[in-house]
Amino acid sequence: MTDTTRGGPYGLVSPKRSFDEVPIEIDWHDFLVNVRLPGTTYAQNALVRPLRAEATGLQYRCTTAGTTSGQPSGRLRWPATAGGTVADGSVVWTAEALGSGSLRSTISTSTWPAVTGVTVTDQGSSDLRYRANVGGGKSGQAYEISHRVTLSNGEDKEAVAILPVKD
C-alpha cells in the first residue's frame, strides 16, 4: 500500500513482544518501476518492469513500437528468459537482464531514523528491498518505523511500517 502524504510504501507489521527482535522490510520495487500501462503508446527501446507480484527477474524492452492492449499488466505472460518476447496490442516486448533503465529513479541514499523506545540495527538491502531488525519497545505501544530515501532525481521519500508491541 502507499501512503500518499509521505510518498512511499506504508504498512502494518505483525505485533511483536517487547523482548523480541524482528525484521522489518520496506519494498520500494513497485514505487520505483516503470510499469507497463494498458492502452498506452510506447516508443521503441522504452523499458518497463512488471510489479513485484508478476516479477520475473527481467525487464522488458519495447522492440516494436505501438500501443499496448487494454489488458492489465498482470494478465500478460511475461517471458521468464532473456530474449523471449510477448505481443501486447501492437507492441512487442523483449525480455532482457535487469538494469536501472526500467526504474523511474534509483535510490541514492537510505536511512532508518532512530525511534525513541526501540532499537533499529542490522540494516541491509537487496533487489529494492530494504531491511532492518527492530528490538525493544513497550507493550501496548505502536511505533512508526520509517525508512527514508533520496532518489537520484532529487526526490526525498519516506516509507513507514507501524509496529505494535504486545506482550
VMD Tcl script that builds the backbone (N, CA, C; Angstrom):
set m [mol new atoms 501]
animate dup $m
set s [atomselect $m all]
$s set {name element resname resid chain x y z} {
  {N N MET 1 A 0.835 -1.168 0.000}
  {CA C MET 1 A 0.000 0.000 0.000}
  {C C MET 1 A 0.873 1.222 0.000}
  {N N THR 2 A 0.326 2.359 -0.406}
  {CA C THR 2 A 1.099 3.588 -0.463}
  {C C THR 2 A 0.423 4.666 0.363}
  {N N ASP 3 A 1.193 5.362 1.157}
  {CA C ASP 3 A 0.725 6.497 1.936}
  {C C ASP 3 A 1.096 7.733 1.140}
  {N N THR 4 A 0.106 8.370 0.522}
  {CA C THR 4 A 0.410 9.483 -0.383}
  {C C THR 4 A 0.932 10.713 0.344}
  {N N THR 5 A 0.693 10.836 1.655}
  {CA C THR 5 A 1.209 12.006 2.362}
  {C C THR 5 A 2.717 11.903 2.556}
  {N N ARG 6 A 3.231 10.705 2.567}
  {CA C ARG 6 A 4.661 10.519 2.748}
  {C C ARG 6 A 5.341 10.160 1.432}
  {N N GLY 7 A 4.592 9.638 0.490}
  {CA C GLY 7 A 5.121 9.371 -0.825}
  {C C GLY 7 A 5.771 8.029 -1.031}
  {N N GLY 8 A 5.672 7.123 -0.080}
  {CA C GLY 8 A 6.301 5.822 -0.247}
  {C C GLY 8 A 5.435 4.711 0.288}
  {N N PRO 9 A 5.965 3.496 0.292}
  {CA C PRO 9 A 5.215 2.367 0.834}
  {C C PRO 9 A 4.871 2.598 2.308}
  {N N TYR 10 A 3.765 2.000 2.736}
  {CA C TYR 10 A 3.281 2.173 4.101}
  {C C TYR 10 A 2.599 0.881 4.497}
  {N N GLY 11 A 2.853 0.371 5.688}
  {CA C GLY 11 A 2.207 -0.877 6.053}
  {C C GLY 11 A 2.187 -1.143 7.540}
  {N N LEU 12 A 1.388 -2.121 7.909}
  {CA C LEU 12 A 1.265 -2.570 9.285}
  {C C LEU 12 A 2.009 -3.883 9.420}
  {N N VAL 13 A 2.857 -3.975 10.440}
  {CA C VAL 13 A 3.662 -5.163 10.681}
  {C C VAL 13 A 2.995 -5.964 11.791}
  {N N SER 14 A 3.128 -7.282 11.759}
  {CA C SER 14 A 2.570 -8.121 12.815}
  {C C SER 14 A 3.122 -7.696 14.169}
  {N N PRO 15 A 2.283 -7.767 15.229}
  {CA C PRO 15 A 2.767 -7.372 16.559}
  {C C PRO 15 A 3.967 -8.201 16.997}
  {N N LYS 16 A 4.807 -7.606 17.826}
  {CA C LYS 16 A 5.958 -8.304 18.406}
  {C C LYS 16 A 5.905 -8.168 19.913}
  {N N ARG 17 A 6.660 -9.000 20.586}
  {CA C ARG 17 A 6.802 -8.881 22.047}
  {C C ARG 17 A 7.952 -7.925 22.335}
  {N N SER 18 A 7.890 -7.280 23.483}
  {CA C SER 18 A 8.890 -6.263 23.810}
  {C C SER 18 A 10.310 -6.822 23.852}
  {N N PHE 19 A 10.475 -8.091 24.176}
  {CA C PHE 19 A 11.815 -8.677 24.287}
  {C C PHE 19 A 12.300 -9.304 22.980}
  {N N ASP 20 A 11.471 -9.318 21.950}
  {CA C ASP 20 A 11.858 -9.893 20.658}
  {C C ASP 20 A 12.506 -8.843 19.762}
  {N N GLU 21 A 13.363 -9.330 18.871}
  {CA C GLU 21 A 13.887 -8.504 17.787}
  {C C GLU 21 A 13.293 -9.072 16.516}
  {N N VAL 22 A 12.683 -8.208 15.694}
  {CA C VAL 22 A 12.014 -8.680 14.482}
  {C C VAL 22 A 12.532 -7.926 13.259}
  {N N PRO 23 A 12.506 -8.593 12.103}
  {CA C PRO 23 A 12.907 -7.890 10.877}
  {C C PRO 23 A 11.750 -7.047 10.330}
  {N N ILE 24 A 12.100 -5.884 9.815}
  {CA C ILE 24 A 11.155 -5.014 9.108}
  {C C ILE 24 A 11.694 -4.900 7.687}
  {N N GLU 25 A 10.817 -4.998 6.706}
  {CA C GLU 25 A 11.238 -4.861 5.309}
  {C C GLU 25 A 10.376 -3.823 4.617}
  {N N ILE 26 A 11.021 -2.923 3.927}
  {CA C ILE 26 A 10.339 -1.936 3.089}
  {C C ILE 26 A 10.723 -2.253 1.650}
  {N N ASP 27 A 9.724 -2.496 0.828}
  {CA C ASP 27 A 9.949 -2.867 -0.575}
  {C C ASP 27 A 9.608 -1.669 -1.462}
  {N N TRP 28 A 10.641 -1.068 -2.062}
  {CA C TRP 28 A 10.466 0.106 -2.925}
  {C C TRP 28 A 10.227 -0.272 -4.392}
  {N N HIS 29 A 10.240 -1.554 -4.727}
  {CA C HIS 29 A 10.138 -2.010 -6.113}
  {C C HIS 29 A 8.958 -1.379 -6.852}
  {N N ASP 30 A 7.739 -1.610 -6.378}
  {CA C ASP 30 A 6.559 -1.150 -7.115}
  {C C ASP 30 A 6.468 0.364 -7.186}
  {N N PHE 31 A 7.064 1.045 -6.226}
  {CA C PHE 31 A 7.084 2.501 -6.216}
  {C C PHE 31 A 8.027 3.047 -7.295}
  {N N LEU 32 A 9.105 2.326 -7.593}
  {CA C LEU 32 A 10.149 2.850 -8.471}
  {C C LEU 32 A 10.107 2.361 -9.919}
  {N N VAL 33 A 9.419 1.270 -10.195}
  {CA C VAL 33 A 9.483 0.710 -11.548}
  {C C VAL 33 A 8.671 1.519 -12.562}
  {N N ASN 34 A 9.147 1.503 -13.797}
  {CA C ASN 34 A 8.350 1.980 -14.926}
  {C C ASN 34 A 7.397 0.830 -15.255}
  {N N VAL 35 A 6.127 1.031 -14.980}
  {CA C VAL 35 A 5.149 -0.035 -15.165}
  {C C VAL 35 A 4.522 0.090 -16.544}
  {N N ARG 36 A 4.314 -1.035 -17.175}
  {CA C ARG 36 A 3.603 -1.069 -18.456}
  {C C ARG 36 A 2.133 -0.751 -18.188}
  {N N LEU 37 A 1.580 0.195 -18.938}
  {CA C LEU 37 A 0.192 0.607 -18.752}
  {C C LEU 37 A -0.674 0.155 -19.921}
  {N N PRO 38 A -1.918 -0.251 -19.657}
  {CA C PRO 38 A -2.804 -0.665 -20.748}
  {C C PRO 38 A -3.203 0.520 -21.638}
  {N N GLY 39 A -3.353 0.248 -22.937}
  {CA C GLY 39 A -3.805 1.269 -23.876}
  {C C GLY 39 A -2.873 2.463 -23.995}
  {N N THR 40 A -1.585 2.236 -23.839}
  {CA C THR 40 A -0.600 3.317 -23.853}
  {C C THR 40 A 0.364 3.129 -25.016}
  {N N THR 41 A 0.748 4.225 -25.652}
  {CA C THR 41 A 1.696 4.182 -26.758}
  {C C THR 41 A 3.117 4.177 -26.205}
  {N N TYR 42 A 3.935 3.249 -26.714}
  {CA C TYR 42 A 5.344 3.147 -26.309}
  {C C TYR 42 A 6.232 3.256 -27.529}
  {N N ALA 43 A 7.328 4.002 -27.370}
  {CA C ALA 43 A 8.333 4.145 -28.420}
  {C C ALA 43 A 9.298 2.964 -28.351}
  {N N GLN 44 A 9.958 2.703 -29.462}
  {CA C GLN 44 A 10.981 1.656 -29.478}
  {C C GLN 44 A 12.035 1.965 -28.422}
  {N N ASN 45 A 12.493 0.936 -27.728}
  {CA C ASN 45 A 13.505 0.966 -26.667}
  {C C ASN 45 A 12.990 1.421 -25.307}
  {N N ALA 46 A 11.693 1.734 -25.175}
  {CA C ALA 46 A 11.147 2.036 -23.848}
  {C C ALA 46 A 11.305 0.796 -22.975}
  {N N LEU 47 A 11.586 1.013 -21.696}
  {CA C LEU 47 A 11.792 -0.105 -20.767}
  {C C LEU 47 A 10.732 -0.102 -19.677}
  {N N VAL 48 A 10.208 -1.288 -19.373}
  {CA C VAL 48 A 9.250 -1.458 -18.291}
  {C C VAL 48 A 9.649 -2.676 -17.466}
  {N N ARG 49 A 9.035 -2.760 -16.298}
  {CA C ARG 49 A 9.263 -3.884 -15.409}
  {C C ARG 49 A 7.918 -4.214 -14.758}
  {N N PRO 50 A 7.533 -5.478 -14.689}
  {CA C PRO 50 A 6.278 -5.809 -14.005}
  {C C PRO 50 A 6.358 -5.481 -12.514}
  {N N LEU 51 A 5.186 -5.319 -11.905}
  {CA C LEU 51 A 5.137 -5.136 -10.459}
  {C C LEU 51 A 5.689 -6.384 -9.775}
  {N N ARG 52 A 6.038 -6.266 -8.508}
  {CA C ARG 52 A 6.681 -7.354 -7.761}
  {C C ARG 52 A 5.895 -8.664 -7.881}
  {N N ALA 53 A 4.576 -8.609 -7.809}
  {CA C ALA 53 A 3.756 -9.833 -7.841}
  {C C ALA 53 A 3.916 -10.614 -9.151}
  {N N GLU 54 A 4.235 -9.923 -10.251}
  {CA C GLU 54 A 4.416 -10.592 -11.545}
  {C C GLU 54 A 5.882 -10.622 -11.984}
  {N N ALA 55 A 6.777 -10.174 -11.123}
  {CA C ALA 55 A 8.188 -10.030 -11.494}
  {C C ALA 55 A 8.806 -11.362 -11.909}
  {N N THR 56 A 9.663 -11.283 -12.916}
  {CA C THR 56 A 10.343 -12.468 -13.451}
  {C C THR 56 A 11.854 -12.388 -13.248}
  {N N GLY 57 A 12.325 -11.258 -12.709}
  {CA C GLY 57 A 13.761 -11.056 -12.596}
  {C C GLY 57 A 14.345 -10.456 -13.866}
  {N N LEU 58 A 13.472 -10.010 -14.769}
  {CA C LEU 58 A 13.899 -9.412 -16.035}
  {C C LEU 58 A 13.169 -8.091 -16.239}
  {N N GLN 59 A 13.686 -7.276 -17.155}
  {CA C GLN 59 A 12.980 -6.082 -17.603}
  {C C GLN 59 A 12.618 -6.308 -19.062}
  {N N TYR 60 A 11.758 -5.434 -19.607}
  {CA C TYR 60 A 11.232 -5.653 -20.953}
  {C C TYR 60 A 11.399 -4.401 -21.787}
  {N N ARG 61 A 12.027 -4.603 -22.956}
  {CA C ARG 61 A 12.296 -3.516 -23.891}
  {C C ARG 61 A 11.268 -3.564 -25.010}
  {N N CYS 62 A 10.733 -2.399 -25.368}
  {CA C CYS 62 A 9.810 -2.299 -26.492}
  {C C CYS 62 A 10.646 -2.424 -27.769}
  {N N THR 63 A 10.493 -3.558 -28.463}
  {CA C THR 63 A 11.257 -3.775 -29.691}
  {C C THR 63 A 10.409 -3.513 -30.934}
  {N N THR 64 A 9.099 -3.410 -30.749}
  {CA C THR 64 A 8.209 -2.947 -31.812}
  {C C THR 64 A 7.309 -1.894 -31.193}
  {N N ALA 65 A 7.466 -0.644 -31.623}
  {CA C ALA 65 A 6.687 0.456 -31.062}
  {C C ALA 65 A 5.219 0.299 -31.412}
  {N N GLY 66 A 4.367 0.864 -30.556}
  {CA C GLY 66 A 2.933 0.805 -30.807}
  {C C GLY 66 A 2.154 1.116 -29.545}
  {N N THR 67 A 0.931 0.591 -29.507}
  {CA C THR 67 A 0.040 0.809 -28.376}
  {C C THR 67 A -0.278 -0.522 -27.718}
  {N N THR 68 A -0.165 -0.554 -26.381}
  {CA C THR 68 A -0.425 -1.789 -25.633}
  {C C THR 68 A -1.915 -2.127 -25.662}
  {N N SER 69 A -2.211 -3.385 -25.390}
  {CA C SER 69 A -3.601 -3.840 -25.313}
  {C C SER 69 A -4.275 -3.189 -24.106}
  {N N GLY 70 A -5.567 -3.374 -23.994}
  {CA C GLY 70 A -6.313 -2.845 -22.859}
  {C C GLY 70 A -6.230 -3.735 -21.630}
  {N N GLN 71 A -5.521 -4.856 -21.752}
  {CA C GLN 71 A -5.401 -5.795 -20.633}
  {C C GLN 71 A -4.497 -5.247 -19.535}
  {N N PRO 72 A -4.811 -5.535 -18.263}
  {CA C PRO 72 A -3.880 -5.152 -17.197}
  {C C PRO 72 A -2.567 -5.909 -17.350}
  {N N SER 73 A -1.499 -5.326 -16.850}
  {CA C SER 73 A -0.166 -5.907 -16.962}
  {C C SER 73 A -0.093 -7.324 -16.414}
  {N N GLY 74 A -0.807 -7.576 -15.326}
  {CA C GLY 74 A -0.785 -8.898 -14.701}
  {C C GLY 74 A -1.389 -9.998 -15.554}
  {N N ARG 75 A -2.116 -9.639 -16.606}
  {CA C ARG 75 A -2.705 -10.640 -17.489}
  {C C ARG 75 A -1.766 -11.053 -18.608}
  {N N LEU 76 A -0.656 -10.320 -18.779}
  {CA C LEU 76 A 0.323 -10.687 -19.810}
  {C C LEU 76 A 1.157 -11.859 -19.320}
  {N N ARG 77 A 1.634 -12.657 -20.225}
  {CA C ARG 77 A 2.573 -13.736 -19.889}
  {C C ARG 77 A 3.972 -13.240 -20.202}
  {N N TRP 78 A 4.549 -12.559 -19.210}
  {CA C TRP 78 A 5.889 -12.012 -19.387}
  {C C TRP 78 A 6.877 -13.160 -19.530}
  {N N PRO 79 A 7.711 -13.147 -20.579}
  {CA C PRO 79 A 8.710 -14.209 -20.739}
  {C C PRO 79 A 9.671 -14.248 -19.558}
  {N N ALA 80 A 10.043 -15.444 -19.158}
  {CA C ALA 80 A 10.921 -15.611 -17.996}
  {C C ALA 80 A 12.368 -15.888 -18.391}
  {N N THR 81 A 12.680 -15.807 -19.700}
  {CA C THR 81 A 14.059 -15.987 -20.152}
  {C C THR 81 A 14.441 -14.815 -21.057}
  {N N ALA 82 A 15.682 -14.380 -20.924}
  {CA C ALA 82 A 16.177 -13.279 -21.747}
  {C C ALA 82 A 16.035 -13.639 -23.222}
  {N N GLY 83 A 15.569 -12.674 -23.998}
  {CA C GLY 83 A 15.362 -12.882 -25.435}
  {C C GLY 83 A 13.934 -13.286 -25.769}
  {N N GLY 84 A 13.179 -13.731 -24.780}
  {CA C GLY 84 A 11.777 -14.090 -25.003}
  {C C GLY 84 A 10.952 -12.855 -25.323}
  {N N THR 85 A 9.886 -13.031 -26.080}
  {CA C THR 85 A 9.046 -11.894 -26.466}
  {C C THR 85 A 7.589 -12.153 -26.114}
  {N N VAL 86 A 6.846 -11.044 -25.995}
  {CA C VAL 86 A 5.403 -11.123 -25.802}
  {C C VAL 86 A 4.771 -10.003 -26.616}
  {N N ALA 87 A 3.722 -10.360 -27.373}
  {CA C ALA 87 A 2.957 -9.373 -28.131}
  {C C ALA 87 A 1.916 -8.783 -27.193}
  {N N ASP 88 A 1.759 -7.472 -27.268}
  {CA C ASP 88 A 0.873 -6.742 -26.364}
  {C C ASP 88 A 0.223 -5.633 -27.175}
  {N N GLY 89 A -0.977 -5.891 -27.713}
  {CA C GLY 89 A -1.554 -4.947 -28.662}
  {C C GLY 89 A -0.635 -4.917 -29.868}
  {N N SER 90 A -0.205 -3.732 -30.309}
  {CA C SER 90 A 0.747 -3.648 -31.425}
  {C C SER 90 A 2.196 -3.550 -30.948}
  {N N VAL 91 A 2.412 -3.609 -29.649}
  {CA C VAL 91 A 3.759 -3.550 -29.069}
  {C C VAL 91 A 4.315 -4.960 -28.934}
  {N N VAL 92 A 5.619 -5.100 -29.137}
  {CA C VAL 92 A 6.307 -6.348 -28.808}
  {C C VAL 92 A 7.341 -6.004 -27.752}
  {N N TRP 93 A 7.286 -6.743 -26.625}
  {CA C TRP 93 A 8.249 -6.589 -25.539}
  {C C TRP 93 A 9.239 -7.731 -25.604}
  {N N THR 94 A 10.521 -7.422 -25.423}
  {CA C THR 94 A 11.580 -8.431 -25.409}
  {C C THR 94 A 12.263 -8.410 -24.045}
  {N N ALA 95 A 12.361 -9.594 -23.437}
  {CA C ALA 95 A 12.951 -9.729 -22.098}
  {C C ALA 95 A 14.465 -9.559 -22.162}
  {N N GLU 96 A 15.005 -8.883 -21.131}
  {CA C GLU 96 A 16.457 -8.722 -21.016}
  {C C GLU 96 A 16.825 -8.637 -19.526}
  {N N ALA 97 A 18.108 -8.700 -19.250}
  {CA C ALA 97 A 18.591 -8.619 -17.868}
  {C C ALA 97 A 18.164 -7.296 -17.236}
  {N N LEU 98 A 17.933 -7.346 -15.939}
  {CA C LEU 98 A 17.541 -6.140 -15.213}
  {C C LEU 98 A 18.616 -5.068 -15.275}
  {N N GLY 99 A 18.164 -3.835 -15.351}
  {CA C GLY 99 A 19.044 -2.671 -15.289}
  {C C GLY 99 A 18.256 -1.518 -14.718}
  {N N SER 100 A 18.924 -0.432 -14.440}
  {CA C SER 100 A 18.232 0.705 -13.835}
  {C C SER 100 A 17.360 1.467 -14.825}
  {N N GLY 101 A 17.477 1.177 -16.120}
  {CA C GLY 101 A 16.667 1.861 -17.124}
  {C C GLY 101 A 15.174 1.589 -16.988}
  {N N SER 102 A 14.796 0.508 -16.316}
  {CA C SER 102 A 13.378 0.200 -16.135}
  {C C SER 102 A 12.839 0.782 -14.827}
  {N N LEU 103 A 13.645 1.643 -14.193}
  {CA C LEU 103 A 13.200 2.342 -12.988}
  {C C LEU 103 A 12.994 3.813 -13.306}
  {N N ARG 104 A 12.013 4.434 -12.690}
  {CA C ARG 104 A 11.792 5.868 -12.908}
  {C C ARG 104 A 12.848 6.698 -12.205}
  {N N SER 105 A 13.482 6.114 -11.188}
  {CA C SER 105 A 14.590 6.732 -10.471}
  {C C SER 105 A 15.264 5.648 -9.652}
  {N N THR 106 A 16.460 5.921 -9.162}
  {CA C THR 106 A 17.155 4.967 -8.294}
  {C C THR 106 A 17.346 5.610 -6.919}
  {N N ILE 107 A 17.633 4.778 -5.935}
  {CA C ILE 107 A 17.846 5.267 -4.577}
  {C C ILE 107 A 19.315 5.647 -4.419}
  {N N SER 108 A 19.558 6.916 -4.068}
  {CA C SER 108 A 20.921 7.409 -3.850}
  {C C SER 108 A 21.363 7.202 -2.406}
  {N N THR 109 A 20.486 7.563 -1.466}
  {CA C THR 109 A 20.800 7.380 -0.051}
  {C C THR 109 A 19.598 6.800 0.675}
  {N N SER 110 A 19.885 6.126 1.780}
  {CA C SER 110 A 18.840 5.464 2.544}
  {C C SER 110 A 19.185 5.524 4.026}
  {N N THR 111 A 18.192 5.842 4.859}
  {CA C THR 111 A 18.406 5.861 6.309}
  {C C THR 111 A 17.188 5.299 7.034}
  {N N TRP 112 A 17.448 4.722 8.188}
  {CA C TRP 112 A 16.405 4.284 9.128}
  {C C TRP 112 A 16.548 5.210 10.344}
  {N N PRO 113 A 15.796 6.301 10.421}
  {CA C PRO 113 A 15.942 7.221 11.546}
  {C C PRO 113 A 15.659 6.534 12.882}
  {N N ALA 114 A 16.344 7.014 13.929}
  {CA C ALA 114 A 16.151 6.472 15.276}
  {C C ALA 114 A 14.714 6.716 15.730}
  {N N VAL 115 A 14.189 5.758 16.496}
  {CA C VAL 115 A 12.848 5.862 17.057}
  {C C VAL 115 A 12.975 5.673 18.571}
  {N N THR 116 A 12.499 6.629 19.334}
  {CA C THR 116 A 12.578 6.543 20.789}
  {C C THR 116 A 11.822 5.307 21.281}
  {N N GLY 117 A 12.510 4.486 22.083}
  {CA C GLY 117 A 11.885 3.310 22.680}
  {C C GLY 117 A 12.228 1.994 22.013}
  {N N VAL 118 A 12.768 2.043 20.806}
  {CA C VAL 118 A 13.164 0.811 20.108}
  {C C VAL 118 A 14.563 0.986 19.523}
  {N N THR 119 A 15.197 -0.134 19.190}
  {CA C THR 119 A 16.496 -0.085 18.521}
  {C C THR 119 A 16.339 -0.609 17.105}
  {N N VAL 120 A 17.006 0.020 16.165}
  {CA C VAL 120 A 16.985 -0.384 14.758}
  {C C VAL 120 A 18.423 -0.732 14.386}
  {N N THR 121 A 18.661 -2.021 14.019}
  {CA C THR 121 A 20.019 -2.496 13.741}
  {C C THR 121 A 20.044 -3.368 12.488}
  {N N ASP 122 A 21.245 -3.812 12.131}
  {CA C ASP 122 A 21.470 -4.785 11.055}
  {C C ASP 122 A 20.741 -4.425 9.764}
  {N N GLN 123 A 21.043 -3.261 9.255}
  {CA C GLN 123 A 20.390 -2.784 8.046}
  {C C GLN 123 A 21.044 -3.372 6.803}
  {N N GLY 124 A 20.225 -3.648 5.786}
  {CA C GLY 124 A 20.746 -4.166 4.526}
  {C C GLY 124 A 19.718 -4.000 3.423}
  {N N SER 125 A 20.126 -4.307 2.185}
  {CA C SER 125 A 19.191 -4.202 1.066}
  {C C SER 125 A 19.559 -5.176 -0.039}
  {N N SER 126 A 18.540 -5.523 -0.804}
  {CA C SER 126 A 18.709 -6.382 -1.975}
  {C C SER 126 A 17.465 -6.253 -2.839}
  {N N ASP 127 A 17.646 -6.057 -4.129}
  {CA C ASP 127 A 16.542 -6.002 -5.089}
  {C C ASP 127 A 15.451 -5.006 -4.670}
  {N N LEU 128 A 15.856 -3.815 -4.263}
  {CA C LEU 128 A 14.967 -2.725 -3.860}
  {C C LEU 128 A 14.172 -3.030 -2.592}
  {N N ARG 129 A 14.589 -4.068 -1.852}
  {CA C ARG 129 A 14.012 -4.374 -0.541}
  {C C ARG 129 A 15.033 -3.944 0.509}
  {N N TYR 130 A 14.600 -3.103 1.440}
  {CA C TYR 130 A 15.478 -2.613 2.499}
  {C C TYR 130 A 15.020 -3.220 3.816}
  {N N ARG 131 A 15.984 -3.778 4.580}
  {CA C ARG 131 A 15.668 -4.489 5.810}
  {C C ARG 131 A 16.432 -3.912 6.991}
  {N N ALA 132 A 15.801 -4.045 8.170}
  {CA C ALA 132 A 16.447 -3.716 9.431}
  {C C ALA 132 A 15.792 -4.567 10.508}
  {N N ASN 133 A 16.509 -4.794 11.591}
  {CA C ASN 133 A 15.951 -5.500 12.741}
  {C C ASN 133 A 15.545 -4.466 13.775}
  {N N VAL 134 A 14.381 -4.687 14.391}
  {CA C VAL 134 A 13.876 -3.768 15.404}
  {C C VAL 134 A 13.660 -4.533 16.697}
  {N N GLY 135 A 14.225 -4.016 17.783}
  {CA C GLY 135 A 14.080 -4.636 19.094}
  {C C GLY 135 A 13.561 -3.643 20.112}
  {N N GLY 136 A 13.120 -4.167 21.258}
  {CA C GLY 136 A 12.659 -3.315 22.352}
  {C C GLY 136 A 11.224 -2.885 22.170}
  {N N GLY 137 A 10.877 -1.819 22.825}
  {CA C GLY 137 A 9.519 -1.309 22.782}
  {C C GLY 137 A 8.746 -1.656 24.037}
  {N N LYS 138 A 7.652 -0.958 24.244}
  {CA C LYS 138 A 6.821 -1.140 25.424}
  {C C LYS 138 A 5.483 -1.739 25.015}
  {N N SER 139 A 5.047 -2.759 25.738}
  {CA C SER 139 A 3.772 -3.400 25.441}
  {C C SER 139 A 2.637 -2.372 25.445}
  {N N GLY 140 A 1.761 -2.472 24.458}
  {CA C GLY 140 A 0.639 -1.540 24.325}
  {C C GLY 140 A 0.947 -0.340 23.456}
  {N N GLN 141 A 2.200 -0.196 23.045}
  {CA C GLN 141 A 2.599 0.927 22.187}
  {C C GLN 141 A 2.717 0.453 20.731}
  {N N ALA 142 A 2.527 1.377 19.816}
  {CA C ALA 142 A 2.786 1.119 18.392}
  {C C ALA 142 A 3.825 2.137 17.948}
  {N N TYR 143 A 4.814 1.671 17.214}
  {CA C TYR 143 A 5.933 2.511 16.804}
  {C C TYR 143 A 5.937 2.672 15.293}
  {N N GLU 144 A 6.208 3.908 14.842}
  {CA C GLU 144 A 6.370 4.175 13.412}
  {C C GLU 144 A 7.840 3.986 13.075}
  {N N ILE 145 A 8.132 2.922 12.331}
  {CA C ILE 145 A 9.498 2.657 11.885}
  {C C ILE 145 A 9.589 3.192 10.460}
  {N N SER 146 A 10.382 4.235 10.270}
  {CA C SER 146 A 10.434 4.836 8.935}
  {C C SER 146 A 11.751 4.533 8.233}
  {N N HIS 147 A 11.648 4.503 6.934}
  {CA C HIS 147 A 12.809 4.336 6.065}
  {C C HIS 147 A 12.773 5.507 5.098}
  {N N ARG 148 A 13.814 6.310 5.114}
  {CA C ARG 148 A 13.862 7.499 4.263}
  {C C ARG 148 A 14.878 7.293 3.156}
  {N N VAL 149 A 14.495 7.718 1.962}
  {CA C VAL 149 A 15.395 7.606 0.819}
  {C C VAL 149 A 15.448 8.934 0.072}
  {N N THR 150 A 16.589 9.167 -0.542}
  {CA C THR 150 A 16.729 10.245 -1.510}
  {C C THR 150 A 16.950 9.561 -2.847}
  {N N LEU 151 A 16.154 9.947 -3.820}
  {CA C LEU 151 A 16.237 9.354 -5.154}
  {C C LEU 151 A 17.203 10.149 -6.021}
  {N N SER 152 A 17.697 9.509 -7.056}
  {CA C SER 152 A 18.656 10.164 -7.951}
  {C C SER 152 A 18.050 11.366 -8.669}
  {N N ASN 153 A 16.715 11.436 -8.739}
  {CA C ASN 153 A 16.068 12.587 -9.375}
  {C C ASN 153 A 15.839 13.727 -8.381}
  {N N GLY 154 A 16.348 13.565 -7.143}
  {CA C GLY 154 A 16.251 14.619 -6.140}
  {C C GLY 154 A 15.078 14.483 -5.176}
  {N N GLU 155 A 14.151 13.589 -5.453}
  {CA C GLU 155 A 13.007 13.405 -4.556}
  {C C GLU 155 A 13.448 12.797 -3.227}
  {N N ASP 156 A 12.844 13.259 -2.140}
  {CA C ASP 156 A 13.008 12.649 -0.826}
  {C C ASP 156 A 11.699 11.948 -0.498}
  {N N LYS 157 A 11.775 10.680 -0.129}
  {CA C LYS 157 A 10.577 9.894 0.165}
  {C C LYS 157 A 10.747 9.165 1.486}
  {N N GLU 158 A 9.629 8.838 2.100}
  {CA C GLU 158 A 9.635 8.120 3.357}
  {C C GLU 158 A 8.605 6.997 3.298}
  {N N ALA 159 A 9.009 5.832 3.746}
  {CA C ALA 159 A 8.101 4.696 3.889}
  {C C ALA 159 A 7.993 4.408 5.379}
  {N N VAL 160 A 6.817 3.988 5.810}
  {CA C VAL 160 A 6.586 3.767 7.235}
  {C C VAL 160 A 5.941 2.411 7.462}
  {N N ALA 161 A 6.463 1.708 8.456}
  {CA C ALA 161 A 5.838 0.466 8.930}
  {C C ALA 161 A 5.395 0.731 10.373}
  {N N ILE 162 A 4.151 0.426 10.687}
  {CA C ILE 162 A 3.636 0.569 12.050}
  {C C ILE 162 A 3.869 -0.756 12.766}
  {N N LEU 163 A 4.613 -0.705 13.862}
  {CA C LEU 163 A 4.986 -1.908 14.605}
  {C C LEU 163 A 4.354 -1.874 16.004}
  {N N PRO 164 A 3.264 -2.655 16.202}
  {CA C PRO 164 A 2.679 -2.733 17.547}
  {C C PRO 164 A 3.472 -3.688 18.429}
  {N N VAL 165 A 3.544 -3.374 19.715}
  {CA C VAL 165 A 4.214 -4.245 20.691}
  {C C VAL 165 A 3.152 -4.730 21.669}
  {N N LYS 166 A 3.041 -6.052 21.782}
  {CA C LYS 166 A 2.053 -6.665 22.685}
  {C C LYS 166 A 2.700 -7.853 23.379}
  {N N ASP 167 A 2.808 -7.781 24.693}
  {CA C ASP 167 A 3.360 -8.907 25.462}
  {C C ASP 167 A 2.244 -9.831 25.915}
}
mol reanalyze $m
mol bondsrecalc $m
mol representation Tube
mol addrep $m
